[in-house]
Amino acid sequence: MKRRDATRIERATADDAAEIAELYLASRTQALPFLRRVHSDAQTRRWIADTLLTTRETWIARSGESIVGVLALQGEDLDQLYLLPGWYRRGIGSLMLTKAKELSPARLTLFTFQRNARARAFYEAHGFHIVEMGDGTGNEEGEPDILYEWRPDRS
Ligand SMILES: CC(C)(COP(=O)(O)OP(=O)(O)OC[C@H]1O[C@@H](n2cnc3c(N)ncnc32)[C@H](O)[C@@H]1OP(=O)(O)O)[C@@H](O)C(=O)NCCC(=O)NCCS
């Protein structure tokens, strides 16, 4: 069932930090089980409250009272996009990406892990192209990654 019609995209506030952190931790655990854990959950919660929400333009997808997605932009860089497990493949990621394209209409870039097949299929379905394959030396998890780019005239 598609639930995107009932989902609102809103700017995140400091009050959302704890719920965003639980979503982020659950989504990473579910979607990226292969990833080496380099931060404790407590460090991640602090990073969301003190860094993500203060230095990135952070948006949430809300369904009813619950936050079901989070997206963070830093200029043209789509820094984070995570949905709550159980909410995938209902068009909510697309709704959030549409927001990111509105906010950065000339270009978006992002990194994803090569083993994240779901995310790769999602970004490629939305017109992102591979710029560079990395061997993992560029991220703290040491996991091979991909730099993707979207431009409106190339998608
Ligand atoms: C990646 C993610 C944001 C995608 O959001 P989503 O709401 O599940 O995706 P959508 O429902 O909007 O999908 C849009 C299109 O992308 C493609 N797509 C999405 N998930 C796919 C999958 N698992 N397999 C193949 N194609 C997929 C399809 O073309 C889909 O259109 P369709 O459903 O009409 O066939 C979401 O699955 C997620 O949060 N995953 C876990 C966290 C993560 O890996 N984030 C990315 C970190 S870089």
The ligand as an SDF file (V2000), in Angstrom:
LIG
                    3D

 48 50  0  0  0  0  0  0  0  0999 V2000
   16.7410    3.9880   -0.0380 C   0  0  0  0  0  0  0  0  0  0  0  0
   15.4050    4.5280    0.5000 C   0  0  0  0  0  0  0  0  0  0  0  0
   15.5750    5.9500    1.0170 C   0  0  0  0  0  0  0  0  0  0  0  0
   14.3980    4.5330   -0.6880 C   0  0  0  0  0  0  0  0  0  0  0  0
   13.1580    5.0690   -0.2470 O   0  0  0  0  0  0  0  0  0  0  0  0
   11.7890    4.2980   -0.5610 P   0  0  0  0  0  0  0  0  0  0  0  0
   10.6720    5.1100   -0.0200 O   0  0  0  0  0  0  0  0  0  0  0  0
   11.9240    2.9000   -0.0690 O   0  0  0  0  0  0  0  0  0  0  0  0
   11.7650    4.3030   -2.1460 O   0  0  0  0  0  0  0  0  0  0  0  0
   10.5030    4.5970   -3.1090 P   0  0  0  0  0  0  0  0  0  0  0  0
    9.3300    3.8000   -2.6310 O   0  0  0  0  0  0  0  0  0  0  0  0
   10.3000    6.0660   -3.2080 O   0  0  0  0  0  0  0  0  0  0  0  0
   11.0490    3.9790   -4.4950 O   0  0  0  0  0  0  0  0  0  0  0  0
   11.1290    4.7320   -5.6900 C   0  0  0  0  0  0  0  0  0  0  0  0
   11.7070    3.8500   -6.7690 C   0  0  0  0  0  0  0  0  0  0  0  0
   13.0660    3.5030   -6.4430 O   0  0  0  0  0  0  0  0  0  0  0  0
   13.3340    2.1490   -6.8860 C   0  0  0  0  0  0  0  0  0  0  0  0
   13.5250    1.2890   -5.7100 N   0  0  0  0  0  0  0  0  0  0  0  0
   13.3130    1.6050   -4.4160 C   0  0  0  0  0  0  0  0  0  0  0  0
   13.6060    0.5570   -3.6030 N   0  0  0  0  0  0  0  0  0  0  0  0
   14.0000   -0.4570   -4.4300 C   0  0  0  0  0  0  0  0  0  0  0  0
   14.4160   -1.8050   -4.2070 C   0  0  0  0  0  0  0  0  0  0  0  0
   14.4780   -2.3200   -2.9690 N   0  0  0  0  0  0  0  0  0  0  0  0
   14.7440   -2.5600   -5.2940 N   0  0  0  0  0  0  0  0  0  0  0  0
   14.6810   -2.0550   -6.5370 C   0  0  0  0  0  0  0  0  0  0  0  0
   14.2770   -0.7790   -6.8040 N   0  0  0  0  0  0  0  0  0  0  0  0
   13.9470    0.0080   -5.7710 C   0  0  0  0  0  0  0  0  0  0  0  0
   12.0790    1.7000   -7.6490 C   0  0  0  0  0  0  0  0  0  0  0  0
   12.2410    2.1140   -8.9910 O   0  0  0  0  0  0  0  0  0  0  0  0
   11.0000    2.5200   -6.9540 C   0  0  0  0  0  0  0  0  0  0  0  0
    9.8290    2.7160   -7.7260 O   0  0  0  0  0  0  0  0  0  0  0  0
    8.6490    1.5990   -7.6860 P   0  0  0  0  0  0  0  0  0  0  0  0
    8.3900    1.2550   -6.2450 O   0  0  0  0  0  0  0  0  0  0  0  0
    7.4930    2.3030   -8.3570 O   0  0  0  0  0  0  0  0  0  0  0  0
    9.1680    0.4240   -8.4610 O   0  0  0  0  0  0  0  0  0  0  0  0
   14.8190    3.6050    1.6260 C   0  0  0  0  0  0  0  0  0  0  0  0
   14.6320    2.3040    1.1180 O   0  0  0  0  0  0  0  0  0  0  0  0
   15.6800    3.5260    2.8700 C   0  0  0  0  0  0  0  0  0  0  0  0
   15.5640    4.3460    3.7660 O   0  0  0  0  0  0  0  0  0  0  0  0
   16.5760    2.5130    2.9440 N   0  0  0  0  0  0  0  0  0  0  0  0
   17.3780    2.2650    4.1360 C   0  0  0  0  0  0  0  0  0  0  0  0
   18.3890    3.3620    4.4230 C   0  0  0  0  0  0  0  0  0  0  0  0
   19.3180    3.6290    3.2580 C   0  0  0  0  0  0  0  0  0  0  0  0
   19.9360    2.7250    2.7150 O   0  0  0  0  0  0  0  0  0  0  0  0
   19.4410    4.9190    2.9000 N   0  0  0  0  0  0  0  0  0  0  0  0
   20.3200    5.3710    1.8600 C   0  0  0  0  0  0  0  0  0  0  0  0
   21.6460    5.7060    2.4470 C   0  0  0  0  0  0  0  0  0  0  0  0
   22.7310    6.4110    1.1890 S   0  0  0  0  0  0  0  0  0  0  0  0
  1  2  1  0
  2  3  1  0
  2  4  1  0
  2 36  1  0
  4  5  1  0
  5  6  1  0
  6  7  2  0
  6  8  1  0
  6  9  1  0
  9 10  1  0
 10 11  2  0
 10 12  1  0
 10 13  1  0
 13 14  1  0
 14 15  1  0
 15 16  1  0
 15 30  1  0
 16 17  1  0
 17 18  1  0
 17 28  1  0
 18 19  1  0
 18 27  1  0
 19 20  2  0
 20 21  1  0
 21 22  1  0
 21 27  2  0
 22 23  1  0
 22 24  2  0
 24 25  1  0
 25 26  2  0
 26 27  1  0
 28 29  1  0
 28 30  1  0
 30 31  1  0
 31 32  1  0
 32 33  2  0
 32 34  1  0
 32 35  1  0
 36 37  1  0
 36 38  1  0
 38 39  2  0
 38 40  1  0
 40 41  1  0
 41 42  1  0
 42 43  1  0
 43 44  2  0
 43 45  1  0
 45 46  1  0
 46 47  1  0
 47 48  1  0
M  END
$$$$
